[in-house]
Structure formats: C-alpha cells, structure tokens
Amino acid sequence: SIRLLAEDHPSNQLAIGKAGGVAPLIMWLSGGFDARSFNADAQTEAAHALLALATNAPLLQEAIAKANGIPPLIELVSSERLETQNHAARCLWHLAGNGEVGSVIAEAGGVQPLVAMLSLEDTHAQELAAVVICRLSRSNPSVSLVISEAGGIAPLVGLIKHGSAAAQQQAAAALAEVALAPANRDAICSAGAVPPLVGLLSSKVIGTPETAARALARLALDTRECGDDGGAEEDDDDGSAAA
C-alpha cells in the first residue's frame, strides 16, 4: 500500500516520510520482526516501497541513508530473489545520486554484490548493475578504485563485448567513470577494452558512440599507461571537455 501511494506522487512520498514510514520499511528489509518467522514476500515489498519513496525524492533519499537503510539494501543486492535484488539495486541507484552517499555505499561494501550482478545470466540485472556502478563512480576516483579492487573491470569489459545494446552502453559509461582514476587505465586496457570500445563508435544505438568516445578519451589521458610509446603527458583536465 505504501508503495502504491508513493509511486509518482511526490506529496505522498513526503507525507509518508513525515509520518515515520521509512524506519519500519527498513526493518522489514530483514524479512520481519522475528528471524524465526522470515517473510521473503514482505522483504520484497519493503524494498519496492523504499524504491518508490526514494525515486526522485532527495529528502527521502537522505532520510533512508540516515536511518541506516544502506546496509540492508546492499545485502539484498545478493538476494536469491531477482525481483528483490532489482528493487534494492534500483533504490541504491537513486541514493547514489548524492555523491557523498555514493561513497558511503562503496565503503559499506556495496560494490562487491553489484560486480557479482554483472555476471548474472539475466540481461536486465546486468544492465541495472552497470548503471548503478556508473552512478557510484561518477566523478569519484576513490570509488572507481574500489570497483577495480572488487574485480569490476573484467565483467564490464565483458558486457561491452557480449552484452545487450543497453548493457554495452551502460558498461562503456561505467568504464568512462572508472578510467578517471589513473591507476585503473592500464587495467582497463589490459582487460581488452579498447577494441570493443572502438567497435562501439559505429553503433547505431543513440548515445552509444558518444559514450564509447568518452571512455576512449579518458583512457587516452595518459597514453603511456595504455601501451602507447608516444610519451603523451597526463592531462590536468578530467576528460569532461573531450567528452
């Protein structure tokens, strides 16, 4: 009922938040009041309701973070229920719109389950994981390093090579952000990202060629790390102008 009230209804979102609706929903993320009577359906609905509250609602996003909602949402990204997993990941995407909260999500261990999601057989899950990782790392080199340390580069490159059209675009966007950390550029190139990114420059999907070009531009900020002997110096710009 809370989810239905909150979806696409900003005034209801705020009213539910003011009425104290965030804390009990976070409690239900664990599956109920009593661990001995775990309720997976309630867990799924709670994640969906929090997603409805967090969607395009900065005040509610802040409330969820302050109420310690991030750790249980991260835990649900590893749920065996794909529906629950997707609700939790989408909620984290909205919360990560705040750069500071994005860092909190990474520090709380949110990157590892998202990296695992990249390798699921479900196409939508792959796309969703890539878009959340992209937002977490956006203009945040410290989070980009965490993504690399969690083994996120190889599956992102894998999606560029073999993923759906949407997954290819989101993975390229994520690699463009991860490449803002100079230490990651060699790893991205070594994982074989350059040839498929060059291939995406000819994609007919709107936005994909531009995204691939941005990723390549950021990899080229220090061409020496990508095996080019041209001796290009490190550019002080963050790549946004080239993109």
Secondary structure by P-SEA (a helix, b strand, c coil): cccccccccaaaaaaaaaaaaaaaaaaacccccccccccaaaaaaaaaaaaaaacccaaaaaaaaaacaaaaaaaacccccaaaaaaaaaaaaaaaccaaaaaaaaaaaaaaaaaaaaacccaaaaaaaaaaaaaaacccaaaaaaaaaaaaaaaaaaaaccccaaaaaaaaaaaaaaaccccaaaaaaaacccaaaaaaccccccaaaaaaaaaaaaaaccccccccccccccccccccccc
